[in-house]
Amino acid sequence: MKRLNRIFHSVKYLWSDAFFLKGLHRLQSAIAKILSVGLIIVVFFTLVDLGYNLIRELTTEPYGFFNSRVLDTFGLFLNILIALELLENIQAYLDHQGVQVQLVVATALIAVARKLIIFDFTKSSGLDLIGLAAAIFSLSISYWLVRQLKK
């Protein structure tokens, strides 16, 4: 009878919300760790690509000058910075077990600012620029609101 009672309590615990949430938490942590390793790999290869492009641009004639658009090189730099911000988001998630809204909004703001920095006026319309301006404005307001709520 004791054994049957122990089995019943074990099954009851395995079916409980606490056990399920504990397993779900472990799964989320494992996925966040896998994502961070993947992001580190992406950052590494993007860094290698940036180095290759810099060397290629500076060693072709005319020497010491960029043959392609400098904005493309800036885009590569900013891609790495955005990836590092995403890595910081994952780290904050693992540290605090929650999404840091201020960090996410700041990352989105950096990504939109990147788009504005490398914006090609010859290939885009004024409507695209207005959309970028609206996105930057709304993200800036969001960031300000989140900071005000933290105080």
C-alpha positions in Angstrom: 0.0 0.0 0.0 2.9 2.4 0.8 4.4 1.7 -2.6 1.1 2.4 -4.4 0.7 5.6 -2.4 4.3 6.7 -3.4 3.5 5.9 -7.0 0.3 8.0 -6.8 2.2 11.0 -5.3 4.9 10.7 -7.9 2.4 10.7 -10.7 0.5 13.6 -9.1 3.8 15.6 -8.9 4.7 14.8 -12.5 1.3 16.0 -13.6 1.5 19.2 -11.4 1.8 22.7 -12.7 5.0 23.3 -10.8 6.7 20.3 -12.5 5.5 21.5 -15.9 6.6 25.0 -15.4 10.0 23.8 -14.2 10.4 21.8 -17.3 9.2 24.7 -19.5 11.7 27.0 -17.8 14.5 24.5 -18.5 13.5 24.2 -22.1 13.4 28.0 -22.5 16.9 28.3 -21.0 18.2 25.6 -23.3 16.8 27.3 -26.3 18.2 30.7 -25.2 21.6 29.1 -24.8 21.4 27.5 -28.3 20.4 30.9 -29.8 23.3 32.6 -28.1 25.8 30.1 -29.4 24.4 30.5 -32.9 24.5 34.3 -32.6 28.2 34.1 -31.5 28.9 32.0 -34.6 27.1 34.6 -36.8 29.0 37.5 -35.2 32.3 35.7 -35.7 31.7 35.0 -39.4 30.3 38.6 -39.9 33.5 39.9 -38.3 35.6 37.8 -40.7 33.5 39.1 -43.6 34.0 42.7 -42.5 37.8 42.1 -42.2 37.9 40.6 -45.6 35.9 43.4 -47.2 38.1 46.1 -45.4 41.3 44.4 -46.6 40.0 44.0 -50.2 38.8 47.6 -50.3 42.1 49.0 -49.0 44.4 46.9 -51.2 42.8 47.4 -54.6 43.5 50.4 -56.7 43.4 53.2 -55.9 45.2 52.0 -52.7 43.9 53.2 -49.4 40.5 54.3 -50.7 37.1 52.6 -50.7 36.1 51.5 -54.1 32.5 50.6 -53.1 30.2 52.7 -51.0 31.5 53.5 -47.5 27.9 53.1 -46.3 28.1 49.4 -47.1 31.1 49.1 -44.8 29.2 51.1 -42.1 26.3 48.7 -42.6 28.6 45.7 -41.8 29.9 47.4 -38.6 26.4 48.2 -37.5 25.2 44.6 -38.2 27.9 43.4 -35.8 26.8 45.9 -33.2 23.1 44.9 -33.5 24.1 41.3 -33.2 26.0 42.1 -30.0 22.9 43.9 -28.7 20.8 40.8 -29.4 23.4 38.7 -27.6 23.0 41.1 -24.6 19.2 40.7 -24.8 19.7 36.9 -24.6 22.1 37.3 -21.7 19.7 39.5 -19.8 16.9 37.0 -20.4 19.1 34.2 -19.0 20.2 36.4 -16.0 16.8 37.8 -15.1 14.5 35.1 -16.6 12.5 37.7 -18.4 12.5 40.1 -21.3 14.1 43.5 -20.5 11.8 45.8 -22.4 14.1 48.8 -22.3 16.9 46.7 -23.8 14.7 45.3 -26.5 13.4 48.8 -27.5 17.0 50.1 -27.5 18.0 47.3 -29.8 15.1 48.0 -32.1 16.1 51.7 -32.1 19.7 50.9 -33.1 18.4 48.6 -35.9 16.2 51.3 -37.3 18.9 53.9 -36.9 21.2 51.6 -38.9 18.6 51.5 -41.6 18.5 55.3 -41.6 22.3 55.6 -41.7 22.6 53.4 -44.8 19.5 54.7 -46.4 19.8 54.9 -50.1 17.9 57.9 -51.4 18.3 56.9 -55.0 16.5 53.6 -54.6 13.9 54.6 -52.0 11.0 57.0 -52.0 10.1 59.7 -49.6 7.4 57.5 -48.2 10.1 55.0 -47.1 11.9 57.9 -45.3 8.6 59.0 -43.7 8.1 55.4 -42.5 11.6 55.3 -41.0 11.0 58.6 -39.3 7.7 57.3 -37.8 9.4 54.1 -36.6 12.2 56.1 -35.0 9.8 58.5 -33.4 7.6 55.8 -31.9 10.5 53.8 -30.7 12.0 56.9 -29.1 8.7 57.6 -27.3 8.5 54.0 -26.2 12.1 54.1 -24.8 11.3 57.3 -23.0 8.1 55.8 -21.5 9.9 52.7 -20.3 12.6 54.8 -18.7 10.0 57.0 -17.0 8.2 53.9 -15.6 11.5 52.5 -14.2 12.1 55.7 -12.1 
